[in-house]
Amino acid sequence: MDVRRCGSLLVDVRKQDPADAFAYLREGVLERLLKAQATLPQGLRLLFVEGYRPPSLQREYFEEYAGQLRAIHPDWSTEQIDSAASRYVSPPDIAPHCAGAAVDLTLADADGRELDLGTRMNADPEESTGVCYTDAAGISEETRANRKLLGAALTAAGLVNYPTEWWHWSFGDRYWSFITGESSALYGPTEIASSD
């Protein structure tokens, strides 16, 4: 899928975050998160965990998870390992985090306590026995309601969810363009010093 560069800058989210957490996102993603935040019930907020990720770190994460899968499944081919690893960690050349187009987040109360969304953030499919999937079966009603609330706010703001990770949402990346039917992505992988 093509990437149609739109000139959107990576924005230091600390300008919006009184806790001064370190993170960068594309302007279009940040605008949509602020819109989603405004729709949440009083006393709840989005808890931003991670946005932009350098391609070198993405490659490290991908290779680490692929290595774990090789240990569990020594009979799998390289193609099987890469395919299975890709369901949890995107390859760096297409990763939405490397474009500043994806965000990992959860819901929290006014005091910053995380709501129950069923797993810790970044729990892989093996560790969570599939409960990390957004529409996982066998989760509590409270967990399902929290995921539904998170999803409704972010979807209404124009973000899309990667269905194997309830916490992963994006706008303007290749996955977003595929899901929404857009002819091209707005953002592609970039280095932090770049402004494309």
C-alpha positions in Angstrom: 0.0 0.0 0.0 1.3 3.5 -0.9 2.0 6.2 1.6 0.8 9.6 0.7 3.0 12.0 2.8 0.8 14.8 4.2 3.4 16.9 6.0 2.0 16.3 9.5 4.7 16.8 12.1 5.5 14.6 15.1 4.3 16.4 18.2 5.8 16.1 21.6 2.8 15.0 23.7 4.3 16.4 26.9 2.9 19.7 25.9 -0.6 18.2 26.5 0.3 16.0 29.5 0.8 17.5 32.9 2.6 14.4 34.0 5.3 15.2 31.4 5.4 11.6 30.0 7.8 11.3 27.1 6.0 10.6 23.8 5.5 11.8 20.3 2.5 11.4 17.9 1.5 12.8 14.6 -0.6 16.0 15.0 -3.6 14.2 13.4 -3.5 11.4 16.0 -3.2 13.8 18.9 -6.1 15.8 17.7 -8.3 12.7 17.6 -7.2 11.5 21.0 -8.2 14.9 22.5 -11.5 14.6 20.8 -12.0 11.0 22.2 -11.0 12.2 25.7 -13.7 14.9 25.5 -16.4 12.2 24.9 -15.5 10.0 27.9 -17.8 10.1 31.0 -16.7 12.5 33.8 -14.1 11.0 36.0 -12.5 8.9 33.3 -9.6 9.6 31.0 -7.3 8.1 28.4 -4.0 7.0 29.9 -1.4 7.4 27.2 1.4 4.8 27.4 3.3 4.9 24.1 3.2 6.5 20.7 6.2 6.9 18.4 8.8 4.1 18.4 12.1 4.3 16.5 12.4 1.7 13.7 15.5 0.2 15.3 13.6 -0.5 18.5 10.7 -1.9 16.5 13.1 -4.3 14.8 14.4 -5.3 18.2 10.9 -6.1 19.5 10.0 -8.0 16.3 13.1 -10.1 16.5 12.7 -10.8 20.2 9.2 -12.0 19.8 10.1 -14.1 16.7 12.9 -15.7 18.8 10.3 -16.6 21.5 8.1 -18.2 18.8 11.1 -20.1 17.4 11.8 -21.6 20.8 8.1 -22.6 21.3 7.7 -23.9 17.7 11.1 -25.2 16.5 9.4 -27.0 13.6 7.9 -23.8 12.1 9.4 -22.3 8.9 10.7 -18.8 8.8 7.6 -17.7 7.0 5.4 -19.2 9.7 7.4 -17.5 12.4 7.3 -14.1 10.6 3.6 -14.4 10.1 2.9 -15.4 13.7 5.2 -12.6 15.0 3.5 -10.1 12.8 0.1 -10.6 14.5 1.7 -9.1 17.7 4.6 -6.9 16.6 4.6 -5.2 13.2 7.7 -5.4 11.0 9.5 -2.1 11.2 9.0 -1.2 7.5 5.2 -1.0 8.0 4.9 -0.5 11.8 2.4 2.3 12.7 4.4 3.1 15.9 7.4 3.9 13.7 5.2 6.4 11.8 4.0 8.2 14.9 0.5 7.1 13.8 -0.2 4.5 16.6 -0.8 4.8 20.3 -1.0 2.3 23.1 -3.4 3.4 25.7 -5.9 2.4 28.3 -8.6 3.9 30.5 -8.0 5.4 34.0 -10.0 7.1 36.6 -9.5 10.7 37.7 -6.7 9.6 40.0 -4.8 7.7 37.3 -5.8 4.2 38.4 -6.2 1.9 35.4 -9.5 0.3 34.8 -9.8 -3.4 34.3 -9.3 -4.2 30.6 -8.5 -7.9 31.1 -4.7 -8.1 30.6 -1.7 -6.0 31.2 -0.8 -3.8 28.3 1.5 -5.6 25.8 0.5 -9.0 26.9 1.2 -11.3 24.0 -1.3 -13.9 22.7 0.6 -16.8 24.3 0.9 -15.2 27.7 -2.7 -14.0 27.8 -4.2 -17.1 26.1 -5.8 -14.8 23.6 -7.4 -12.5 26.1 -5.3 -9.6 24.6 -7.6 -9.8 21.5 -10.0 -6.9 21.6 -13.1 -9.1 21.2 -11.8 -12.0 23.3 -14.2 -14.5 24.6 -14.4 -15.3 28.3 -13.6 -11.9 29.7 -15.7 -10.4 32.5 -18.6 -8.1 31.8 -16.7 -5.2 33.5 -13.8 -5.8 31.2 -16.0 -6.0 28.1 -17.8 -2.8 29.1 -14.5 -1.0 29.6 -13.2 -2.1 26.2 -16.5 -1.1 24.6 -16.2 2.4 26.2 -12.6 2.8 25.1 -13.4 1.6 21.6 -16.5 3.8 21.2 -14.6 6.9 22.1 -11.6 6.2 19.9 -13.6 4.9 16.9 -15.9 8.0 17.0 -12.7 10.1 16.8 -11.5 8.3 13.7 -9.0 5.8 15.1 -9.0 2.1 14.3 -8.0 -0.8 16.6 -5.6 -3.6 15.8 -7.8 -6.5 16.9 -5.0 -8.6 18.5 -4.2 -5.8 21.0 -7.1 -4.1 22.8 -4.7 -1.2 23.7 -3.4 -0.4 20.2 -5.2 2.3 18.1 -4.0 4.2 15.1 -4.9 6.9 12.5 -3.3 7.5 9.1 -1.1 4.4 9.0 -1.3 1.6 6.4 -3.5 -0.5 8.6 -5.9 2.4 9.0 -6.0 3.0 5.3 -6.8 -0.7 4.7 -9.6 -0.8 7.3 -11.2 2.5 6.2 -10.8 1.9 2.5 -8.5 4.9 2.0 -6.4 4.7 -1.1 -3.2 5.4 0.8 -1.7 5.9 4.2 -1.0 9.4 5.5 2.0 8.5 7.5 4.9 6.1 7.0 7.9 5.1 9.2 10.2 8.0 10.0 13.1 8.9 12.2 12.2 11.3 15.1 14.3 14.2 13.6 12.3 14.0 10.4 9.2 16.1 9.8 7.6 14.3 6.8 
